[in-house]
Structures are given as C-alpha cells and as structure tokens.
Amino acid sequence: MAVMNADSGAVIQTLPIGDHVDASAFDPATRNIFNANGEGTITVIHQESPDKYSVLETVKTLPRAKTMTLDPKTHQLFLSTAEAGQFEVLVVGK
C-alpha cells in the first residue's frame, strides 16, 4: 500500500499488504486502515500520524474473501465469499 500526499503527490510511506486486494477501508474513529486480500487475509494498518503508518496485524479470513465494507458505528468489517456454491458473509470485529 502506498500512502501519498494528496496535494503534492509525494509518496509518504509504503507498507506490505497481501496480494489481490479488492477493497480498502478507513475507520476514522480508530484510525485503522483495512485491506482485504484475495489470499484470505486482512492487513490492518494504523495511522499513527499523517506521516506515519504501521502494520498492526494480518487477520486470516477465507480465500477470495476480498469484497469488503466497514460499518463505522460498530467498527465491524463485512466480507463476502463463495465456497462450494454457497455464498457466505464473514463478520470481522475486535
């Protein structure tokens, strides 16, 4: 993931995330960024300041669970995937 200054276009920092990212979400209350990866993980990055970011953890989900949304009220993530013809919704929270 590359963090850029929107005004200047300068790259502030790059961080490792998984392959085949389909969705990213930012929770302003926690200042956490979530990247859902097709390999079956969510990379959680924390914004320590506007110029400093760190990887907090990598959460295991399911392969191909990379379409994601964040509920800003509950701070839960919802991801969709399909396994053996079955549609599944994963709920990820603290």
C-alpha distance (Angstrom), angle and dihedral (degrees) to the residues before:
residue distance angle dihedral
M1 . . .
A2 3.79 . .
V3 3.80 120.7 .
M4 3.79 112.2 -155.4
N5 3.78 137.3 -173.9
A6 3.81 103.7 -113.6
D7 3.80 92.8 -150.1
S8 3.81 100.4 48.2
G9 3.80 101.9 21.6
A10 3.82 89.7 -129.4
V11 3.79 116.8 148.6
I12 3.81 108.3 -118.2
Q13 3.79 98.4 -175.5
T14 3.80 142.5 -20.8
L15 3.80 123.2 -143.5
P16 3.80 132.7 -170.6
I17 3.79 116.6 -107.2
G18 3.81 131.7 164.7
D19 3.78 128.9 -84.0
H20 3.80 127.2 -85.3
V21 3.81 98.4 22.6
D22 3.80 110.9 -168.2
A23 3.79 101.3 170.2
S24 3.77 140.5 25.3
A25 3.79 127.4 -173.0
F26 3.80 134.7 -173.2
D27 3.80 122.0 -151.4
P28 3.83 105.7 -156.6
A29 3.82 93.0 -166.1
T30 3.82 94.1 58.4
R31 3.83 96.4 23.3
N32 3.81 88.5 -131.3
I33 3.79 124.0 144.1
F34 3.80 119.8 -153.3
N35 3.81 125.2 -158.9
A36 3.82 116.1 -169.7
N37 3.79 111.0 -149.5
G38 3.79 128.2 -159.1
E39 3.79 90.2 -133.1
G40 3.81 88.2 72.1
T41 3.80 104.9 -94.0
I42 3.77 141.5 103.0
T43 3.79 116.3 -142.6
V44 3.81 110.4 -147.5
I45 3.80 115.6 -154.8
H46 3.80 125.0 -177.1
Q47 3.79 123.7 -146.4
E48 3.81 103.3 -137.6
S49 3.82 91.9 175.9
P50 3.82 134.6 -19.9
D51 3.81 88.3 -84.4
K52 3.82 101.8 36.1
Y53 3.81 129.6 65.7
S54 3.80 131.7 168.3
V55 3.79 135.9 -170.6
L56 3.81 108.6 -114.0
E57 3.78 100.3 -177.3
T58 3.76 148.2 -37.4
V59 3.80 113.5 -117.7
K60 3.80 119.2 -154.6
T61 3.80 115.2 -130.5
L62 3.82 125.6 153.3
P63 3.81 131.3 -62.0
R64 3.82 112.2 -85.9
A65 3.85 92.4 13.5
K66 3.77 93.1 131.3
T67 3.81 105.3 121.5
M68 3.79 103.4 93.5
T69 3.78 145.8 166.4
L70 3.80 132.9 -173.0
D71 3.80 126.2 -135.1
P72 3.82 101.9 -145.7
K73 3.82 92.4 -161.5
T74 3.82 97.7 54.9
H75 3.84 96.1 23.7
Q76 3.81 88.6 -132.4
L77 3.78 124.9 141.1
F78 3.79 122.4 -138.7
L79 3.81 119.2 -157.3
S80 3.79 130.1 -179.9
T81 3.77 128.2 -146.3
A82 3.79 139.6 154.0
E83 3.78 126.9 -133.6
A84 3.82 124.7 -179.6
G85 3.80 91.5 -14.1
Q86 3.80 93.3 -50.5
F87 3.81 121.1 120.1
E88 3.80 112.5 -137.8
V89 3.78 134.2 -171.9
L90 3.81 116.3 -155.3
V91 3.79 119.8 -156.1
V92 3.79 115.4 -155.3
G93 3.80 123.1 -171.9
K94 3.77 141.9 140.7
